[in-house]
Amino acid sequence: MSIAVARGVMSPRQPIGLDRLLEEASKTSYLAKYLREITPKLGYPDYYESGPPSELKKAANVNVMYPVGGGIYIHVYTPPGGSETGYRRYVAIEPPKPPRELVEAVEVKIAELIDETMVVESDEEKKNLLLKLVDQVTVIVDTPVNYRIQLLKINRIRRVMVYREDYDYLRYYLVRDKVGLGPLEPLIRDPFIEDITCDGVGPIYIVHKVFGPLETNIVFRSEEELDKFILPG
């Protein structure tokens, strides 16, 4: 896979870990898409598989990416020309969300299978049970599916057809939202985060062990959205 970059944008030196980053992008379509979007302005970021080194604490300008597991990548950078808030940016790159109708259909079929004998004591057990149920109520197909029509017929079908490209994304978001901490999951997975701050509607801010205070791309856009996260169910 080749990812185009605007002429003259990249630094004279080759970014650290570029070969590994491009290898990851060749296997991960949403990472490749993100890189295509940011490289014209920022160039390729330095890529650190084990996280950013402590010597970057003194760097005035940064453009760094690292993985935190589960298909999540973190991009920390200094906005060209600065930002309105004065903070550097922390972007959590997650798999794309599956169609809402697909998630609803799978949740309906899972609810039909759950009974009082399914007792779990840990998050890991809950995750394993959830993924087992997902496998039981879905069938993977190689052609795109009209999930809206399928949802309308949900009471007349035994298993939900899932387009192969959507399957892993479905599993990720069901686990993230049912077992993990929803939109905060990337932050919880990142071992370099020391503090997370949410003062209400707006972006989440963090304190990073290497880069200090950062503004994230995780945003609560309304009081209703915030309330759903704080008071789920």
N, CA, C and O of each residue as an XYZ file, in Angstrom:
932
protein
N       0.854     -1.202      0.000
C       0.000      0.000      0.000
C       0.877      1.235      0.000
O       1.883      1.282      0.708
N       0.509      2.232     -0.783
C       1.205      3.513     -0.755
C       0.247      4.569     -0.253
O      -0.939      4.549     -0.583
N       0.758      5.495      0.548
C      -0.060      6.565      1.100
C       0.556      7.880      0.687
O       1.678      8.196      1.082
N      -0.170      8.650     -0.108
C       0.380      9.867     -0.688
C       0.555     10.951      0.356
O      -0.265     11.093      1.263
N       1.629     11.716      0.225
C       1.891     12.853      1.098
C       2.213     14.047      0.219
O       2.902     13.911     -0.792
N       1.720     15.213      0.599
C       1.970     16.420     -0.194
C       3.462     16.706     -0.280
O       4.191     16.542      0.698
N       3.907     17.128     -1.443
C       5.325     17.415     -1.659
C       5.779     18.541     -0.731
O       5.103     19.558     -0.580
N       6.935     18.330     -0.119
C       7.517     19.384      0.699
C       7.014     19.420      2.128
O       7.478     20.251      2.908
N       6.078     18.546      2.507
C       5.534     18.593      3.864
C       6.419     17.839      4.842
O       6.606     18.272      5.980
N       6.967     16.706      4.398
C       7.705     15.847      5.317
C       9.015     16.497      5.759
O       9.615     17.310      5.056
N       9.420     16.099      6.953
C      10.693     16.549      7.497
C      11.825     16.006      6.633
O      11.659     14.968      5.992
N      13.010     16.703      6.600
C      14.139     16.181      5.827
C      14.554     14.782      6.274
O      15.008     13.985      5.454
N      14.406     14.476      7.553
C      14.754     13.135      8.019
C      13.556     12.207      7.845
O      12.407     12.648      7.844
N      13.844     10.909      7.697
C      12.739      9.947      7.642
C      12.175      9.775      9.041
O      12.939      9.596      9.990
N      10.860      9.824      9.193
C      10.266      9.654     10.519
C      10.664      8.329     11.153
O      10.799      7.318     10.465
N      10.848      8.342     12.450
C      11.189      7.133     13.198
C      10.069      6.111     13.041
O       8.892      6.444     13.172
N      10.442      4.866     12.758
C       9.455      3.788     12.677
C       8.530      3.855     11.482
O       7.463      3.241     11.500
N       8.913      4.590     10.434
C       8.015      4.771      9.291
C       7.669      3.442      8.623
O       6.513      3.219      8.261
N       8.644      2.563      8.456
C       8.364      1.281      7.802
C       7.324      0.477      8.581
O       6.421     -0.116      7.991
N       7.455      0.463      9.912
C       6.490     -0.274     10.734
C       5.119      0.391     10.673
O       4.098     -0.296     10.637
N       5.087      1.711     10.663
C       3.811      2.415     10.578
C       3.102      2.088      9.265
O       1.901      1.822      9.258
N       3.834      2.106      8.168
C       3.234      1.799      6.873
C       2.806      0.338      6.797
O       1.819      0.008      6.139
N       3.544     -0.527      7.467
C       3.141     -1.936      7.523
C       1.814     -2.080      8.268
O       0.929     -2.821      7.838
N       1.685     -1.363      9.392
C       0.426     -1.378     10.142
C      -0.713     -0.826      9.283
O      -1.811     -1.382      9.265
N      -0.445      0.261      8.580
C      -1.476      0.882      7.748
C      -1.911     -0.032      6.610
O      -3.071     -0.004      6.200
N      -0.993     -0.837      6.102
C      -1.341     -1.746      5.006
C      -2.305     -2.829      5.460
O      -3.009     -3.419      4.641
N      -2.340     -3.095      6.777
C      -3.234     -4.124      7.326
C      -4.468     -3.530      7.989
O      -5.401     -4.257      8.330
N      -4.480     -2.210      8.175
C      -5.528     -1.564      8.970
C      -6.087     -0.393      8.175
O      -5.483      0.679      8.138
N      -7.225     -0.589      7.548
C      -7.753      0.401      6.607
C      -8.057      1.743      7.261
O      -7.844      2.787      6.644
N      -8.551      1.735      8.499
C      -8.898      3.013      9.129
C      -7.659      3.798      9.542
O      -7.694      5.027      9.592
N      -6.560      3.098      9.839
C      -5.302      3.791     10.109
C      -4.764      4.407      8.822
O      -4.291      5.544      8.825
N      -4.837      3.662      7.730
C      -4.391      4.191      6.437
C      -5.203      5.428      6.057
O      -4.644      6.409      5.567
N      -6.502      5.385      6.278
C      -7.368      6.528      5.970
C      -6.975      7.743      6.806
O      -6.919      8.862      6.297
N      -6.705      7.518      8.088
C      -6.312      8.626      8.962
C      -4.998      9.243      8.489
O      -4.863     10.466      8.458
N      -4.040      8.413      8.125
C      -2.754      8.928      7.658
C      -2.914      9.749      6.383
O      -2.261     10.779      6.218
N      -3.774      9.296      5.492
C      -4.004     10.072      4.266
C      -4.573     11.453      4.588
O      -4.298     12.423      3.882
N      -5.360     11.535      5.646
C      -5.987     12.805      6.012
C      -5.009     13.772      6.670
O      -5.108     14.982      6.464
N      -4.063     13.257      7.461
C      -3.214     14.159      8.252
C      -1.862     14.464      7.624
O      -1.261     15.491      7.939
N      -1.370     13.600      6.746
C      -0.011     13.819      6.234
C       0.155     15.080      5.387
O       1.240     15.660      5.407
N      -0.858     15.540      4.643
C      -0.632     16.778      3.888
C      -0.253     17.967      4.766
O       0.492     18.840      4.321
N      -0.747     18.020      5.996
C      -0.437     19.139      6.893
C       0.678     18.820      7.885
O       1.470     19.693      8.239
N       0.734     17.565      8.331
C       1.661     17.224      9.417
C       2.830     16.364      8.978
O       3.826     16.280      9.697
N       2.742     15.719      7.814
C       3.721     14.716      7.459
C       3.450     13.441      8.242
O       2.511     13.378      9.036
N       4.280     12.423      8.016
C       4.119     11.190      8.775
C       4.609     11.391     10.207
O       5.630     12.045     10.417
N       3.904     10.847     11.188
C       4.391     10.931     12.568
C       5.505      9.926     12.821
O       5.621      8.922     12.117
N       6.322     10.203     13.830
C       7.232      9.181     14.340
C       6.385      8.090     14.991
O       5.401      8.389     15.669
N       6.761      6.836     14.789
C       5.962      5.716     15.298
C       6.781      4.916     16.304
O       7.843      4.385     15.981
N       6.268      4.840     17.527
C       6.950      4.124     18.607
C       6.058      2.979     19.074
O       5.021      3.209     19.696
N       6.458      1.751     18.776
C       5.628      0.594     19.129
C       5.494      0.408     20.633
O       4.496     -0.140     21.100
N       6.483      0.855     21.394
C       6.437      0.702     22.852
C       6.051      1.994     23.557
O       6.170      2.095     24.778
N       5.595      2.968     22.810
C       5.209      4.246     23.403
C       6.312      5.275     23.284
O       7.463      4.918     23.034
N       5.985      6.546     23.459
C       6.964      7.624     23.280
C       8.036      7.615     24.364
O       7.720      7.405     25.535
N       9.296      7.839     23.998
C      10.378      7.860     24.985
C      10.339      9.124     25.836
O       9.826     10.157     25.406
N      10.883      9.035     27.039
C      10.817     10.145     27.994
C      11.569     11.379     27.511
O      11.253     12.492     27.931
N      12.565     11.204     26.632
C      13.326     12.373     26.171
C      12.469     13.341     25.355
O      12.880     14.477     25.117
N      11.290     12.907     24.925
C      10.402     13.807     24.188
C       9.701     14.812     25.096
O       8.988     15.692     24.614
N       9.900     14.688     26.404
C       9.293     15.644     27.340
C       9.708     17.076     27.028
O       8.935     18.010     27.240
N      10.926     17.250     26.525
C      11.452     18.591     26.287
C      11.192     19.087     24.868
O      11.556     20.213     24.529
N      10.566     18.257     24.037
C      10.340     18.646     22.641
C       9.279     19.734     22.548
O       8.202     19.609     23.131
N       9.581     20.794     21.821
C       8.623     21.894     21.663
C       7.505     21.516     20.701
O       6.344     21.865     20.915
N       7.865     20.802     19.642
C       6.878     20.363     18.655
C       6.953     18.850     18.516
O       8.037     18.284     18.378
N       5.808     18.205     18.552
C       5.786     16.749     18.469
C       4.796     16.298     17.400
O       3.819     16.983     17.096
N       5.079     15.138     16.848
C       4.196     14.467     15.894
C       4.488     12.983     16.043
O       5.343     12.431     15.350
N       3.766     12.347     16.954
C       4.106     11.006     17.435
C       2.869     10.114     17.418
O       1.764     10.556     17.731
N       3.072      8.858     17.050
C       1.988      7.883     17.096
C       2.482      6.614     17.777
O       3.648      6.239     17.653
N       1.564      5.951     18.507
C       1.901      4.672     19.140
C       0.630      3.857     19.357
O      -0.451      4.427     19.508
N       0.749      2.510     19.375
C      -0.427      1.662     19.587
C      -0.651      1.416     21.078
O       0.294      1.417     21.868
N      -1.912      1.204     21.450
C      -2.220      0.866     22.850
C      -3.006     -0.436     22.946
O      -3.538     -0.758     24.008
N      -3.085     -1.187     21.852
C      -3.761     -2.480     21.867
C      -5.217     -2.386     21.452
O      -5.820     -1.313     21.459
N      -5.766     -3.537     21.090
C      -7.165     -3.585     20.702
C      -7.476     -2.877     19.405
O      -8.629     -2.527     19.155
N      -6.465     -2.656     18.569
C      -6.694     -1.951     17.314
C      -6.764     -0.444     17.462
O      -7.209      0.248     16.546
N      -6.324      0.082     18.623
C      -6.366      1.523     18.893
C      -4.965      2.109     18.735
O      -3.983      1.537     19.208
N      -4.887      3.251     18.068
C      -3.627      3.980     17.915
C      -3.805      5.383     18.484
O      -4.884      5.969     18.403
N      -2.732      5.906     19.058
C      -2.749      7.249     19.630
C      -1.833      8.152     18.812
O      -0.700      7.785     18.499
N      -2.332      9.334     18.472
C      -1.540     10.330     17.747
C      -1.484     11.600     18.583
O      -2.520     12.195     18.883
N      -0.291     12.013     18.957
C      -0.083     13.255     19.708
C       0.702     14.207     18.821
O       1.749     13.847     18.282
N       0.192     15.425     18.672
C       0.892     16.368     17.799
C       0.661     17.807     18.240
O      -0.307     18.130     18.927
N       1.580     18.644     17.820
C       1.449     20.086     18.023
C       0.757     20.676     16.802
O       1.302     20.581     15.702
N      -0.426     21.285     16.947
C      -1.122     21.842     15.781
C      -0.280     22.923     15.102
O       0.247     23.802     15.784
N      -0.143     22.879     13.786
C       0.589     23.944     13.088
C      -0.053     25.301     13.376
O      -1.256     25.477     13.186
N       0.743     26.245     13.830
C       0.201     27.562     14.155
C      -0.483     27.631     15.503
O      -1.061     28.659     15.856
N      -0.422     26.535     16.269
C      -1.048     26.529     17.586
C      -2.520     26.155     17.525
O      -3.050     25.872     16.451
N      -3.181     26.152     18.681
C      -4.597     25.812     18.756
C      -5.339     26.875     19.551
O      -4.720     27.669     20.259
N      -6.662     26.893     19.438
C      -7.462     27.889     20.146
C      -7.309     27.760     21.656
O      -7.292     28.759     22.374
N      -7.199     26.533     22.126
C      -7.105     26.308     23.574
C      -5.678     26.394     24.090
O      -5.457     26.496     25.297
N      -4.699     26.355     23.176
C      -3.306     26.380     23.591
C      -2.742     25.009     23.913
O      -1.567     24.889     24.260
N      -3.570     23.967     23.800
C      -3.118     22.610     24.114
C      -2.660     21.881     22.856
O      -3.146     22.136     21.754
N      -1.708     20.965     23.050
C      -1.398     20.021     21.992
C      -2.524     18.989     21.917
O      -3.309     18.835     22.853
N      -2.585     18.297     20.798
C      -3.721     17.410     20.534
C      -3.373     15.944     20.766
O      -2.270     15.487     20.469
N      -4.348     15.230     21.306
C      -4.255     13.788     21.545
C      -5.432     13.153     20.811
O      -6.588     13.355     21.182
N      -5.129     12.386     19.771
C      -6.181     11.785     18.952
C      -6.169     10.271     19.134
O      -5.167      9.611     18.859
N      -7.285      9.731     19.596
C      -7.451      8.284     19.684
C      -8.042      7.793     18.366
O      -9.137      8.200     17.977
N      -7.316      6.923     17.690
C      -7.756      6.386     16.400
C      -8.338      5.000     16.655
O      -7.605      4.052     16.937
N      -9.643      4.892     16.554
C     -10.341      3.639     16.821
C     -10.891      3.051     15.523
O     -10.973      3.744     14.509
N     -11.268      1.767     15.558
C     -11.975      1.209     14.403
C     -13.244      2.010     14.121
O     -13.819      2.584     15.045
N     -13.689      2.061     12.877
C     -14.927      2.787     12.566
C     -16.135      2.123     13.209
O     -16.178      0.901     13.358
N     -17.113      2.934     13.587
C     -18.310      2.381     14.223
C     -19.138      1.594     13.206
O     -19.302      2.034     12.068
N     -19.657      0.435     13.608
C     -20.534     -0.320     12.711
C     -21.890      0.369     12.602
O     -22.225      1.186     13.459
N     -22.670      0.066     11.586
C     -23.989      0.687     11.438
C     -24.863      0.476     12.679
O     -24.867     -0.603     13.271
N     -25.591      1.507     13.058
C     -26.440      1.447     14.252
C     -27.457      0.314     14.160
O     -27.724     -0.365     15.151
N     -28.028      0.108     12.967
C     -29.043     -0.938     12.807
C     -28.457     -2.326     13.032
O     -29.149     -3.217     13.524
N     -27.193     -2.515     12.676
C     -26.534     -3.799     12.923
C     -26.386     -4.036     14.415
O     -26.704     -5.116     14.911
N     -25.907     -3.036     15.127
C     -25.727     -3.173     16.575
C     -27.061     -3.471     17.251
O     -27.135     -4.345     18.115
N     -28.108     -2.757     16.868
C     -29.425     -2.973     17.474
C     -29.927     -4.391     17.218
O     -30.464     -5.035     18.119
N     -29.752     -4.874     15.997
C     -30.220     -6.218     15.658
C     -29.499     -7.277     16.482
O     -30.125     -8.209     16.986
N     -28.199     -7.135     16.617
C     -27.418     -8.102     17.390
C     -27.801     -8.039     18.864
O     -27.895     -9.077     19.519
N     -28.022     -6.853     19.390
C     -28.426     -6.719     20.789
C     -29.773     -7.388     21.042
O     -29.971     -8.007     22.087
N     -30.695     -7.269     20.097
C     -32.007     -7.919     20.245
C     -31.848     -9.432     20.312
O     -32.448    -10.081     21.169
N     -31.049     -9.996     19.422
C     -30.889    -11.455     19.395
C     -30.123    -11.955     20.619
O     -30.411    -13.038     21.129
N     -29.154    -11.176     21.094
C     -28.433    -11.567     22.309
C     -29.378    -11.574     23.499
O     -29.325    -12.480     24.331
N     -30.242    -10.569     23.585
C     -31.197    -10.485     24.701
C     -32.104    -11.708     24.742
O     -32.545    -12.118     25.815
N     -32.383    -12.290     23.587
C     -33.230    -13.481     23.538
C     -32.535    -14.705     24.126
O     -33.201    -15.640     24.572
N     -31.206    -14.707     24.131
C     -30.451    -15.868     24.617
C     -30.070    -15.776     26.089
O     -29.852    -16.800     26.738
N     -29.989    -14.577     26.614
C     -29.516    -14.403     27.987
C     -30.534    -14.952     28.976
O     -31.733    -14.703     28.853
N     -30.044    -15.703     29.960
C     -30.912    -16.176     31.037
C     -30.165    -16.106     32.359
O     -28.980    -15.773     32.396
N     -30.863    -16.421     33.444
C     -30.314    -16.235     34.792
C     -29.184    -17.192     35.118
O     -28.499    -17.007     36.123
N     -28.970    -18.213     34.293
C     -27.871    -19.143     34.560
C     -26.528    -18.587     34.088
O     -25.476    -19.119     34.443
N     -26.560    -17.530     33.298
C     -25.324    -16.949     32.770
C     -24.754    -15.958     33.771
O     -25.004    -14.756     33.682
N     -23.992    -16.466     34.717
C     -23.424    -15.643     35.783
C     -21.943    -15.407     35.503
O     -21.189    -16.357     35.288
N     -21.532    -14.155     35.505
C     -20.120    -13.815     35.305
C     -19.655    -12.954     36.468
O     -20.424    -12.155     37.004
N     -18.403    -13.115     36.856
C     -17.883    -12.397     38.022
C     -16.833    -11.354     37.667
O     -16.576    -10.446     38.458
N     -16.238    -11.465     36.521
C     -15.179    -10.519     36.155
C     -15.467     -9.934     34.783
O     -16.282    -10.458     34.023
N     -14.781     -8.836     34.481
C     -14.932     -8.220     33.160
C     -14.475     -9.164     32.056
O     -15.055     -9.182     30.970
N     -13.432     -9.948     32.333
C     -12.938    -10.881     31.321
C     -13.984    -11.947     31.019
O     -14.185    -12.314     29.861
N     -14.653    -12.447     32.067
C     -15.711    -13.430     31.859
C     -16.886    -12.812     31.103
O     -17.483    -13.452     30.237
N     -17.209    -11.570     31.437
C     -18.297    -10.874     30.748
C     -17.964    -10.685     29.272
O     -18.816    -10.870     28.403
N     -16.713    -10.315     29.001
C     -16.274    -10.142     27.615
C     -16.372    -11.457     26.850
O     -16.896    -11.492     25.737
N     -15.867    -12.538     27.445
C     -15.883    -13.833     26.767
C     -17.307    -14.304     26.493
O     -17.591    -14.843     25.424
N     -18.204    -14.099     27.463
C     -19.600    -14.490     27.267
C     -20.239    -13.657     26.160
O     -20.958    -14.186     25.312
N     -19.975    -12.362     26.173
C     -20.550    -11.482     25.158
C     -20.110    -11.895     23.761
O     -20.932    -11.971     22.848
N     -18.817    -12.162     23.590
C     -18.312    -12.542     22.269
C     -18.839    -13.910     21.839
O     -19.073    -14.149     20.655
N     -19.022    -14.801     22.808
C     -19.612    -16.110     22.501
C     -21.040    -15.940     21.991
O     -21.444    -16.592     21.029
N     -21.800    -15.062     22.641
C     -23.175    -14.812     22.219
C     -23.224    -14.141     20.848
O     -24.092    -14.446     20.030
N     -22.285    -13.226     20.605
C     -22.214    -12.586     19.283
C     -22.030    -13.646     18.202
O     -22.693    -13.607     17.166
N     -21.127    -14.589     18.448
C     -20.895    -15.653     17.472
C     -22.150    -16.497     17.253
O     -22.415    -16.952     16.140
N     -22.913    -16.701     18.318
C     -24.106    -17.546     18.222
C     -25.239    -16.887     17.442
O     -26.042    -17.575     16.811
N     -25.306    -15.561     17.481
C     -26.456    -14.879     16.858
C     -26.121    -14.259     15.506
O     -26.983    -13.626     14.896
N     -24.894    -14.424     15.025
C     -24.505    -13.816     13.750
C     -24.008    -14.860     12.762
O     -23.599    -15.956     13.145
N     -24.051    -14.507     11.509
C     -23.437    -15.294     10.450
C     -22.736    -14.317      9.518
O     -23.340    -13.347      9.061
N     -21.467    -14.569      9.238
C     -20.665    -13.667      8.416
C     -20.908    -13.958      6.940
O     -20.904    -15.112      6.510
N     -21.122    -12.886      6.170
C     -21.331    -13.031      4.725
C     -20.346    -12.131      3.983
O     -19.804    -11.184      4.554
N     -20.122    -12.433      2.718
C     -19.107    -11.724      1.938
C     -19.661    -10.604      1.070
O     -18.919     -9.996      0.299
N     -20.939    -10.326      1.185
C     -21.542     -9.225      0.431
C     -22.196     -8.249      1.396
O     -22.652     -8.661      2.463
N     -22.254     -6.957      1.050
C     -22.863     -5.967      1.945
C     -24.310     -6.324      2.290
O     -25.030     -6.916      1.486
N     -24.718     -5.950      3.506
C     -26.041     -6.289      4.031
C     -26.837     -5.008      4.263
O     -26.292     -4.010      4.736
N     -28.123     -5.037      3.932
C     -29.011     -3.923      4.261
C     -29.481     -4.126      5.701
O     -30.459     -4.831      5.947
N     -28.783     -3.506      6.642
C     -29.077     -3.746      8.057
C     -30.416     -3.146      8.477
O     -31.053     -3.651      9.401
N     -30.841     -2.097      7.825
C     -32.125     -1.485      8.188
C     -33.270     -2.454      7.926
O     -34.145     -2.634      8.773
N     -33.262     -3.077      6.750
C     -34.311     -4.044      6.420
C     -34.221     -5.261      7.334
O     -35.239     -5.797      7.773
N     -32.998     -5.689      7.613
C     -32.815     -6.843      8.490
C     -33.368     -6.573      9.892
O     -33.967     -7.451     10.512
N     -33.160     -5.349     10.382
C     -33.667     -4.990     11.701
C     -35.191     -5.008     11.722
O     -35.794     -5.407     12.718
N     -35.812     -4.581     10.635
C     -37.272     -4.591     10.560
C     -37.828     -6.016     10.626
O     -38.962     -6.225     11.055
N     -37.019     -6.996     10.197
C     -37.468     -8.397     10.194
C     -36.883     -9.182     11.362
O     -36.896    -10.413     11.347
N     -36.370     -8.485     12.372
C     -35.565     -9.135     13.402
C     -36.300    -10.270     14.114
O     -35.669    -11.253     14.504
N     -37.602    -10.160     14.292
C     -38.353    -11.200     15.002
C     -38.622    -12.429     14.144
O     -39.124    -13.438     14.639
N     -38.290    -12.345     12.861
C     -38.536    -13.472     11.958
C     -37.244    -14.157     11.513
O     -37.279    -15.092     10.713
N     -36.113    -13.695     12.027
C     -34.843    -14.325     11.656
C     -34.163    -14.913     12.886
O     -34.339    -14.430     14.004
N     -33.379    -15.970     12.653
C     -32.707    -16.628     13.777
C     -31.327    -16.033     14.029
O     -30.906    -15.879     15.176
N     -30.629    -15.700     12.949
C     -29.290    -15.141     13.090
C     -29.167    -13.893     12.226
O     -29.815    -13.770     11.186
N     -28.329    -12.979     12.674
C     -28.125    -11.703     11.989
C     -26.978    -11.843     10.994
O     -25.878    -12.251     11.366
N     -27.228    -11.511      9.751
C     -26.157    -11.522      8.757
C     -25.265    -10.298      8.962
O     -25.755     -9.179      9.115
N     -23.951    -10.522      8.962
C     -22.985     -9.443      9.166
C     -21.979     -9.459      8.022
O     -21.327    -10.471      7.766
N     -21.864     -8.340      7.349
C     -20.854     -8.206      6.300
C     -19.473     -8.378      6.927
O     -19.184     -7.809      7.979
N     -18.626     -9.166      6.271
C     -17.333     -9.536      6.852
C     -16.528     -8.323      7.322
O     -15.890     -8.378      8.373
N     -16.550     -7.237      6.560
C     -15.770     -6.051      6.922
C     -16.287     -5.379      8.192
O     -15.556     -4.632      8.842
N     -17.547     -5.643      8.548
C     -18.130     -5.016      9.738
C     -17.961     -5.855     10.998
O     -18.172     -5.361     12.106
N     -17.583     -7.118     10.834
C     -17.653     -8.055     11.961
C     -16.716     -7.676     13.108
O     -17.150     -7.600     14.258
N     -15.452     -7.440     12.812
C     -14.501     -7.094     13.875
C     -14.860     -5.765     14.528
O     -14.677     -5.590     15.732
N     -15.373     -4.823     13.724
C     -15.775     -3.533     14.289
C     -16.965     -3.712     15.226
O     -17.032     -3.065     16.271
N     -17.893     -4.574     14.863
C     -19.038     -4.880     15.724
C     -18.564     -5.430     17.062
O     -19.003     -4.966     18.114
N     -17.683     -6.403     17.032
C     -17.169     -7.010     18.268
C     -16.459     -5.962     19.127
O     -16.647     -5.915     20.343
N     -15.646     -5.127     18.487
C     -14.905     -4.118     19.241
C     -15.847     -3.193     19.993
O     -15.660     -2.957     21.187
N     -16.866     -2.660     19.303
C     -17.734     -1.666     19.949
C     -18.692     -2.283     20.958
O     -19.049     -1.629     21.937
N     -19.112     -3.513     20.747
C     -19.942     -4.164     21.759
C     -19.156     -4.356     23.048
O     -19.664     -4.083     24.136
N     -17.916     -4.825     22.928
C     -17.083     -4.999     24.124
C     -16.753     -3.649     24.743
O     -16.824     -3.495     25.962
N     -16.396     -2.677     23.925
C     -16.048     -1.345     24.435
C     -17.182     -0.736     25.237
O     -16.965     -0.184     26.315
N     -18.400     -0.839     24.703
C     -19.530     -0.139     25.311
C     -20.253     -0.955     26.372
O     -20.885     -0.382     27.259
N     -20.174     -2.287     26.299
C     -20.881     -3.130     27.265
C     -19.992     -3.583     28.419
O     -20.474     -3.803     29.530
N     -18.697     -3.723     28.154
C     -17.774     -4.215     29.180
C     -16.774     -3.137     29.583
O     -16.450     -2.996     30.762
N     -16.291     -2.384     28.615
C     -15.304     -1.339     28.887
C     -15.950     -0.043     29.324
O     -17.060     -0.036     29.857
N     -15.251      1.046     29.096
C     -15.723      2.360     29.525
C     -16.163      3.229     28.350
O     -16.018      4.452     28.379
N     -16.694      2.589     27.331
C     -17.253      3.339     26.217
C     -16.226      4.240     25.562
O     -15.124      3.788     25.251
N     -16.562      5.506     25.345
C     -15.653      6.410     24.629
C     -14.325      6.651     25.347
O     -13.357      7.097     24.732
N     -14.282      6.354     26.654
C     -13.027      6.550     27.395
C     -12.085      5.348     27.290
O     -10.977      5.388     27.824
N     -12.507      4.293     26.618
C     -11.707      3.076     26.554
C     -10.281      3.317     26.046
O      -9.345      2.771     26.629
N     -10.070      4.117     24.977
C      -8.684      4.349     24.540
C      -7.819      4.967     25.632
O      -6.634      4.652     25.737
N      -8.402      5.843     26.443
C      -7.638      6.495     27.507
C      -7.274      5.502     28.601
O      -6.179      5.564     29.161
N      -8.183      4.591     28.906
C      -7.923      3.588     29.933
C      -6.836      2.622     29.472
O      -6.054      2.128     30.284
N      -6.788      2.356     28.189
C      -5.781      1.435     27.651
C      -4.387      2.062     27.576
O      -3.388      1.346     27.505
N      -4.319      3.379     27.590
C      -3.040      4.067     27.401
C      -2.283      4.157     28.727
O      -2.708      4.885     29.624
N      -1.165      3.427     28.870
C      -0.422      3.439     30.136
C       0.312      4.746     30.403
O       0.871      4.932     31.484
N       0.316      5.660     29.422
C       1.035      6.924     29.592
C       0.146      8.045     30.134
O       0.609      9.174     30.303
N      -1.099      7.749     30.403
C      -2.007      8.778     30.916
C      -2.012      8.767     32.440
O      -2.205      7.726     33.068
N      -1.796      9.945     33.021
C      -1.769     10.081     34.477
C      -3.084     10.594     35.039
O      -3.441     10.257     36.168
N      -3.811     11.399     34.279
C      -5.043     11.992     34.792
C      -6.000     12.275     33.635
O      -5.576     12.621     32.533
N      -7.297     12.121     33.905
C      -8.347     12.385     32.919
C      -9.312     13.391     33.520
O      -9.766     13.221     34.651
N      -9.629     14.444     32.764
C     -10.509     15.500     33.268
C     -11.687     15.714     32.325
O     -11.517     15.874     31.117
N     -12.890     15.711     32.908
C     -14.105     16.035     32.157
C     -14.893     17.042     32.975
O     -15.412     16.709     34.040
N     -14.986     18.268     32.486
C     -15.688     19.329     33.209
C     -17.106     19.546     32.701
O     -17.739     20.549     33.033
N     -17.610     18.611     31.896
C     -18.944     18.756     31.333
C     -18.905     18.601     29.833
O     -18.042     17.908     29.294
N     -19.845     19.248     29.154
C     -19.904     19.162     27.695
C     -18.626     19.744     27.090
O     -18.141     20.790     27.522
N     -18.090     19.050     26.085
C     -16.856     19.492     25.451
C     -15.822     18.386     25.446
O     -16.136     17.246     25.790
N     -14.592     18.702     25.061
C     -13.549     17.682     24.964
C     -13.044     17.221     26.327
O     -13.096     17.956     27.313
N     -12.556     15.985     26.353
C     -11.865     15.442     27.518
C     -10.420     15.925     27.471
O      -9.806     15.963     26.405
N      -9.881     16.295     28.631
C      -8.475     16.681     28.739
C      -7.743     15.644     29.577
O      -8.322     15.028     30.472
N      -6.467     15.459     29.276
C      -5.665     14.485     30.012
C      -4.317     15.093     30.386
O      -3.904     16.124     29.856
N      -3.648     14.419     31.315
C      -2.249     14.711     31.610
C      -1.450     13.479     31.206
O      -1.682     12.383     31.717
N      -0.518     13.664     30.298
C       0.286     12.585     29.728
C       1.644     12.553     30.419
O       2.213     13.604     30.714
N       2.166     11.362     30.680
C       3.447     11.220     31.372
C       4.596     11.864     30.603
O       5.556     12.346     31.204
N       4.500     11.871     29.296
C       5.574     12.429     28.470
C       5.234     13.833     27.985
O       6.094     14.714     28.005
N       4.005     14.056     27.552
C       3.657     15.305     26.871
C       2.862     16.292     27.723
O       2.524     17.378     27.250
N       2.561     15.935     28.960
C       1.850     16.866     29.833
C       0.386     17.032     29.460
O      -0.227     16.089     28.959
N      -0.201     18.226     29.696
C      -1.624     18.453     29.416
C      -1.920     18.392     27.914
O      -1.210     18.990     27.105
N      -2.974     17.661     27.557
C      -3.363     17.506     26.159
C      -4.883     17.579     26.027
O      -5.618     17.187     26.933
N      -5.332     18.083     24.893
C      -6.763     18.076     24.564
C      -7.045     16.882     23.660
O      -6.384     16.719     22.634
N      -8.010     16.049     24.021
C      -8.288     14.849     23.240
C      -9.387     15.095     22.205
O     -10.077     16.114     22.232
N      -9.525     14.145     21.308
C     -10.614     14.187     20.321
C     -11.867     13.487     20.834
O     -12.823     13.293     20.083
N     -11.865     13.111     22.104
C     -13.041     12.480     22.711
C     -13.901     13.586     23.299
O     -13.487     14.277     24.230
N     -15.092     13.750     22.754
C     -15.916     14.924     23.058
C     -17.334     14.504     23.429
O     -17.942     13.681     22.744
N     -17.861     15.071     24.517
C     -19.284     14.967     24.826
C     -19.948     16.217     24.255
O     -19.647     17.332     24.681
N     -20.845     16.034     23.299
C     -21.387     17.164     22.548
C     -22.681     17.730     23.125
O     -23.155     18.775     22.678
N     -23.247     17.054     24.105
C     -24.484     17.550     24.713
C     -24.608     17.013     26.132
O     -23.953     16.037     26.498
N     -25.460     17.664     26.931
C     -25.720     17.181     28.286
C     -26.337     15.789     28.239
O     -26.046     14.947     29.089
N     -27.181     15.549     27.255
C     -27.823     14.239     27.128
C     -26.787     13.147     26.884
O     -26.852     12.076     27.487
N     -25.837     13.421     26.000
C     -24.777     12.450     25.712
C     -23.928     12.202     26.948
O     -23.545     11.065     27.221
N     -23.634     13.255     27.694
C     -22.845     13.122     28.914
C     -23.605     12.316     29.961
O     -23.026     11.458     30.627
N     -24.897     12.586     30.108
C     -25.712     11.868     31.088
C     -25.800     10.380     30.762
O     -25.799      9.546     31.668
N     -25.876     10.041     29.472
C     -25.942      8.635     29.080
C     -24.676      7.893     29.476
O     -24.710      6.706     29.803
N     -23.552      8.616     29.442
C     -22.292      7.984     29.829
C     -22.188      7.853     31.344
O     -21.766      6.814     31.852
N     -22.573      8.907     32.069
C     -22.457      8.901     33.527
C     -23.502      7.998     34.162
O     -23.235      7.325     35.158
N     -24.706      7.990     33.571
C     -25.823      7.213     34.118
C     -26.326      6.246     33.057
O     -27.413      6.444     32.514
N     -25.550      5.191     32.747
C     -25.954      4.269     31.684
C     -27.189      3.467     32.076
O     -27.509      3.304     33.253
N     -27.879      2.967     31.032
C     -29.011      2.080     31.295
C     -30.335      2.749     31.073
O     -31.380      2.125     31.255
